[in-house]
Amino acid sequence: MAESMWSGLNNSKTEEERDKEKQYLAKIRWEDVDQDVHLGGFHELLFDENGNPVRADKLFPDELPADADPVTTEFFNYYVKRAYHPRAINSAMIWDATSPWGYYNFPLQQRIEKITAPKLIVTGEKAHSRYMAEDAYKRLTDPKELVLVPNATHTDLYDQMDKIPFDKFASFFKENLK
């Protein structure tokens, strides 16, 4: 998640957008202080057609636009439809606008090569995040295993019980938690 926040999905974020993002987040921090509030915002900052950061009061609209991209559609269908909860941050609310700072300052995979325990990475064959799992897998040292779940998307692996590889989890933990 930290990598996609900094680099954008599929490494799409430009250096100019990163600079604008840092300026925007610094401004938001001051607004938080001056207004004595925590402003809402996206955890992965979006940019409008003019290349400016987008503000919002909640993560998803009530209705999905007809031209929404596949990733937005998938997350909308999960968080707004099948897993909706009125107090869930992704369903009815929004993240703290300064959330990205923590991810920039703490790159989660910074020392991934140092993990010596057995590693199991599971991703969906059709997941938009599949490349992230595969990139992490390449950096890991042995012992490691990558499971590619056929026909599964990113959110399928949240709650689609017929797609979650429980048998693989069980065998991995039985073999490696001794």
N, C-alpha and C positions, 0 to 999 in steps of 0.2 A: 504494500500500500504506500509506503513512504516513497518508493521508487516511482510509482505512477503519479504520485502527487507532485514530485519534483520534475519529472521528465514528461508527464502527460501520458495518456494511453497510447501505446505503441510508439513511445518516444516522440510524440507529436508537438510538445511544447517548445517554443523557440526561446532563445536567450532573452530577446526583447520582452516576451511574455513573463519570463521568470523575474526580470527586473521590475516590470509593472506590478507583478504579484507581490514582491517584497515591499515596494512602496505602498501598495494598497493595504497590506497587512500591518505595516507600521502605522498608517493613518487610522486603521480600525482600532489598534491598541490605544491610541490617544482618544478616540471617540469613546471607547469603553471607560476610560478614566474620567474624561470630562463629563460624560453623561451618567456615570456611576451605574452602568448596565453592562451586560454581556450581549453584544450584538450577534445575531445569527448569520450564518453563512455556509457556503459549501465546503466540505472537507477537501474536495478536489476542485479548485477554483475554475470556474468557467469564464470564457471571454465572449463578448458580443461581436457582432459583425464588424465593429470598428477596432477590435482588439483591446477593449477595455474590460476590466473585471466586472462580473455580474453579481448583483446583490439579490437576495431573496429572503422571504420570511419562512418558507418551508421548502423542503427538498424537491417535492414533486407537485405539479399542478393537480387540481381535482380531476381533470380530464387530460388524457395524453394527446398531444397534437398528432394529426394524421401522418406527418412527415418525421416523427421522432425516429432517431437512430435505433438500431437493434439493441445496443447495450442499455440505453435509457428505457426502452420498452421492456426489456427483461427485468430490470430493477423495479420499474413501476408496477409490473404485474406481480412481483413478489411483495414489495413493501406496501403498496397501496391496495392491492387486491387480496392475495391469499394469506399474507402474514400481517395484515394491518393491525395496529394497536394504537389507540389515541395518545398514549404517552411515549411511544417509540420514536426515537430520534429520526429515523429514516422514514417513518410512516406519516406522521402528522406534524412533526416539528422540523428542526434543522440543527445542524452542528453549531458550535461556537465559531464565530467568524475567524478567530485566530488559531483554530485547530491546526492548520498546516504548519505553523511555526515549530511545534513539537516534533513533527515528522521530519522537517528539514534538519533540525538540530540533533536528532537521534536516528541516523540511518539504520534501520532495523537489521539489514543484512551486512553491515559493515565488516563483521568478522565471521561470516558464515563458514568460512573454510576451517575455522578453529573448532567446530563442533565435532567431537569424537564419537559420540553415541550413535547408534544406528538411526538412520533417518528414513522416513516414509513421506513422500509427497504425493498427494492425490489431486488430480485436476480433471476437468471434463474435456472430452474430445472437442466439444463445440464452445468451450468457455472462452470468453473474450480475454480472460486472464491466463490462458494456457501458456502463452509465451513467458509470463512471469515465473510460473512454476518450472518450466523447462530451463530458463536462465538460472534460477536458483539451484536446480538440480545439477547443472553443469559445474557450478562453483563448489558444491559439496564434495567432501572426500568420502571414500568408502568407509564403512558399509552404508549403502544408500539404495533406495528403490523408488522408482517413479511408476505410479499407477495412472493410466489414462482410461477414464470411464467412458465407454462407448456412448455416443449420442447425448451426453450430459452437458448442460450449460453450467455456468458459474453458480447460479442460484438453485439449480436442480440439486446440487450437493448440499444445500441447506436443509431441505425437508422432503425431497422425493425419495421415500424409503426404498422404493424398488431400484433406485439408481445408486444409492450410497453403498459402497463396498464393505459392509459390516464384516463379512467373512475374512476379507483381507486385513482389516484392523485387528480382528481377533487373532489371526495367525501371526501377524507381525508382533503384537504385544506378547503373546505366549512365547514366541521364540526369543524375544529381546528383553523382556522384563524378568530376569532370573535373579 
